[in-house]
Amino acid sequence: MAKTSFTPNPAKIRVIGLGGGGCNAITRMVREEIQGV
């Protein structure tokens, strides 16, 4: 039986906001130390 390898693909998050909503979302992700932000 052949072995298969698993390569995880992290989620891609796009932030769209009005009136500061996008900035607030980015700020919170940075504060929570989410990798890749």
N, CA and C atoms as an extended XYZ file, in Angstrom:
111
Properties=species:S:1:pos:R:3:atomname:S:1:resname:S:1:resid:I:1 pbc="F F F"
N         0.845       -1.171        0.000 N   MET     1
C         0.000        0.000        0.000 CA  MET     1
C         0.897        1.243        0.000 C   MET     1
N         0.560        2.220       -0.810 N   ALA     2
C         1.351        3.441       -0.913 CA  ALA     2
C         1.056        4.364        0.263 C   ALA     2
N         2.096        5.021        0.738 N   LYS     3
C         1.922        5.997        1.810 CA  LYS     3
C         1.605        7.350        1.191 C   LYS     3
N         0.736        8.069        1.834 N   THR     4
C         0.430        9.426        1.392 CA  THR     4
C         0.898       10.393        2.464 C   THR     4
N         1.305       11.550        2.029 N   SER     5
C         1.742       12.563        2.990 CA  SER     5
C         0.669       13.643        3.077 C   SER     5
N         0.554       14.200        4.236 N   PHE     6
C        -0.428       15.249        4.487 CA  PHE     6
C         0.297       16.564        4.664 C   PHE     6
N        -0.057       17.544        3.852 N   THR     7
C         0.508       18.880        3.971 CA  THR     7
C        -0.634       19.834        4.304 C   THR     7
N        -0.660       20.365        5.533 N   PRO     8
C        -1.755       21.259        5.903 CA  PRO     8
C        -1.658       22.589        5.149 C   PRO     8
N        -2.787       23.073        4.711 N   ASN     9
C        -2.855       24.380        4.071 CA  ASN     9
C        -3.569       25.323        5.027 C   ASN     9
N        -2.854       26.311        5.557 N   PRO    10
C        -3.504       27.223        6.496 CA  PRO    10
C        -4.578       28.060        5.797 C   PRO    10
N        -5.564       28.465        6.562 N   ALA    11
C        -6.645       29.288        6.018 CA  ALA    11
C        -6.113       30.655        5.627 C   ALA    11
N        -6.672       31.211        4.577 N   LYS    12
C        -6.341       32.571        4.166 CA  LYS    12
C        -7.520       33.453        4.558 C   LYS    12
N        -7.217       34.479        5.330 N   ILE    13
C        -8.266       35.372        5.815 CA  ILE    13
C        -8.089       36.724        5.147 C   ILE    13
N        -9.153       37.210        4.529 N   ARG    14
C        -9.138       38.552        3.944 CA  ARG    14
C       -10.047       39.425        4.796 C   ARG    14
N        -9.535       40.598        5.137 N   VAL    15
C       -10.296       41.495        5.997 CA  VAL    15
C       -10.774       42.678        5.174 C   VAL    15
N       -12.078       42.867        5.154 N   ILE    16
C       -12.683       44.009        4.471 CA  ILE    16
C       -13.525       44.727        5.514 C   ILE    16
N       -13.323       46.021        5.648 N   GLY    17
C       -14.073       46.729        6.675 CA  GLY    17
C       -14.431       48.145        6.277 C   GLY    17
N       -15.433       48.663        6.932 N   LEU    18
C       -15.862       50.042        6.746 CA  LEU    18
C       -15.802       50.748        8.090 C   LEU    18
N       -15.391       51.983        8.073 N   GLY    19
C       -15.403       52.775        9.295 CA  GLY    19
C       -14.480       52.272       10.384 C   GLY    19
N       -13.356       51.705       10.011 N   GLY    20
C       -12.390       51.251       11.001 CA  GLY    20
C       -12.524       49.789       11.370 C   GLY    20
N       -13.541       49.108       10.858 N   GLY    21
C       -13.746       47.696       11.184 CA  GLY    21
C       -12.586       46.818       10.759 C   GLY    21
N       -12.022       47.076        9.579 N   GLY    22
C       -10.887       46.281        9.102 CA  GLY    22
C        -9.656       46.502        9.956 C   GLY    22
N        -9.422       47.755       10.320 N   CYS    23
C        -8.265       48.086       11.161 CA  CYS    23
C        -8.411       47.440       12.532 C   CYS    23
N        -9.612       47.455       13.083 N   ASN    24
C        -9.844       46.831       14.384 CA  ASN    24
C        -9.598       45.333       14.322 C   ASN    24
N       -10.015       44.700       13.229 N   ALA    25
C        -9.814       43.255       13.081 CA  ALA    25
C        -8.329       42.923       13.002 C   ALA    25
N        -7.578       43.694       12.216 N   ILE    26
C        -6.134       43.467       12.086 CA  ILE    26
C        -5.448       43.703       13.421 C   ILE    26
N        -5.806       44.781       14.104 N   THR    27
C        -5.206       45.092       15.400 CA  THR    27
C        -5.435       43.960       16.392 C   THR    27
N        -6.645       43.410       16.398 N   ARG    28
C        -6.937       42.314       17.331 CA  ARG    28
C        -6.146       41.057       16.984 C   ARG    28
N        -6.017       40.743       15.689 N   MET    29
C        -5.248       39.563       15.293 CA  MET    29
C        -3.783       39.720       15.674 C   MET    29
N        -3.246       40.924       15.527 N   VAL    30
C        -1.857       41.178       15.922 CA  VAL    30
C        -1.725       41.041       17.433 C   VAL    30
N        -2.667       41.597       18.181 N   ARG    31
C        -2.639       41.525       19.646 CA  ARG    31
C        -2.717       40.077       20.135 C   ARG    31
N        -3.484       39.251       19.436 N   GLU    32
C        -3.627       37.840       19.810 CA  GLU    32
C        -2.483       36.986       19.276 C   GLU    32
N        -1.528       37.617       18.611 N   GLU    33
C        -0.326       36.965       18.075 CA  GLU    33
C        -0.659       35.834       17.105 C   GLU    33
N        -1.632       36.076       16.231 N   ILE    34
C        -1.972       35.104       15.195 CA  ILE    34
C        -0.860       35.124       14.162 C   ILE    34
N        -0.321       33.957       13.837 N   GLN    35
C         0.808       33.867       12.918 CA  GLN    35
C         0.380       34.242       11.508 C   GLN    35
N         1.268       34.933       10.797 N   GLY    36
C         1.033       35.280        9.405 CA  GLY    36
C         0.326       36.601        9.192 C   GLY    36
N         0.040       37.324       10.266 N   VAL    37
C        -0.634       38.619       10.125 CA  VAL    37
C         0.421       39.677        9.929 C   VAL    37
